[in-house]
Amino acid sequence: MGAPESLHATRRQRATPSERAAALVPEFARRAVINDRDNRLPLENIADLHAAGLLGLTVPASAGGFGGGLADAVAVVSAVSRGDASTALLLSLHYQWQAAIARSPRWPAHLRHAIGHEAATEPALINALRVEPELGTPVRGGLPATRARRVEGGWRISGRKVYSSGAALLRHAVVWAAAEVDGALLTGYFLLPMSAAGITLVPTWDHLGMRATVSDDVILDEVFVPADHAVDLRPPEAWAAPDALIASWNPVLIAAAYAGIPEAARDWLVGWLNGRTPSNLGAPLSSLYRFQTVVGEIEGLIAVNRRLLAHFALEFDAADQDGLDEPAEADGGRPDPGLGRSGKLLPPTDAGLVKHAVTGNAIRALELAVEAAGNPALMRANPLERLHRDVLCSRIHSPQNDMILTQAGRLALGLC
């Protein structure tokens, strides 16, 4: 497959990345019905995103990408979500890791460039494999059971990861593991080619919603990676302060992956209300004040979400003065990956509160649409039924609501 037109070149063209994404929405929505029913990865959607030059959005221009910031990523992910939230979620994870890798002085420069160039020129996704059966999500603390041991020329990694979104689609994965180095226990990330021997995908994904993410289990059995693929190992206590970029990009892009769902629901509801004329009314349902009020409330929730996401993303990008400049190496005076030269990035607490508000509004909007439509909304053939199942999944993504609110409360109380 040939390389897509460089996203960097699209800066000089009329169509913005978000406009290119919006053009894909009708076809993504059509496929979403089939992929949800069959628990099937959105293979064609990823190919279309590649052809549109969108997989390299958050890759530096030096690696062939667009060099986009959080605002660019939010705009594209939100647009894709209107067609298929599962595809939007996979894209959001890919974008945040591409941006984090590109800015990290802890990753070897040749790997940073290779991973970025791959996304800019091929239909290649990346994501992290972090969650484990016993550990759960690492954001709540604890050591991974996945272990890496040194061998000649590199490392052997063994363990089991769960809820591995899009695992079968990934070209590379960033694996959270523990390793003993010179008698000390370190934790951190290993870059894993998903084509490596010893990787088994276990089809465990049979979820209520977001079914096309196919977040299966991944078993790693003595998987070899080269020595330089141990890209960021630290003592466990050194991970107490989160990466400044991931801590903000992750919750905001997760929220964006769900933000398009109420827009799709609104579109269906508006069409249904305008097209349905009960015999006892003699006019479309849209003529009734009750339904006008419901649609107005949904529209208000959508408008608030759009503005929250866009405002936070633009403000974050303005504070992130480094952008996607090539970072210095780890010993070159820039110890905090993702932290701009201003040192004034927005607090991650704000990003969590954006996720809390946006996903809560999205769920409420779907509840209103389902209640307004009544029985038709719960029929499997109705888009609202799938959209409702998908939006409910927004509650389970880290950071979860209890963590967001506890952190905000402790900060307000002066306890942290």
Summary of the structure (lengths in Angstrom):
residues: 416
radius of gyration: 21.8
end to end distance: 51.4
largest distance: 80.7
contacts: 1450
relative contact order: 0.12
helix: 54%
strand: 16%
